[in-house]
């Protein structure tokens, strides 16, 4: 899902409800829980690549090995990404929400 798609879906929800509706995250279909959303984080593909390179250096990889890894797994760094950070576990996901999601 892209940022634009998420915004569009949230705008639809806002129109149907109100701007004060709680946003929650459903997780783990086999043992479903609901969580609050703590924060929104963004990483550009450049930041993701730099972070990966830094991590490989900290792991003791040579510059040649780092270059090989980047060539072997280029898709890992080709997208800008927004992460929704899991907040507090609220409890079990209600049955009606499980049904709506299809779990």
Secondary structure, 3 states (H helix, E strand, C coil): CCHHHHHHHHHHHHHHCCCCCCCEEEECHHHCEEEEEEEEEEECHHHHHHHHHHHHHHCCCCHHHHHHHHHHCHHHHCCCEEEEEEEEEEEECCHHHHHHHCC
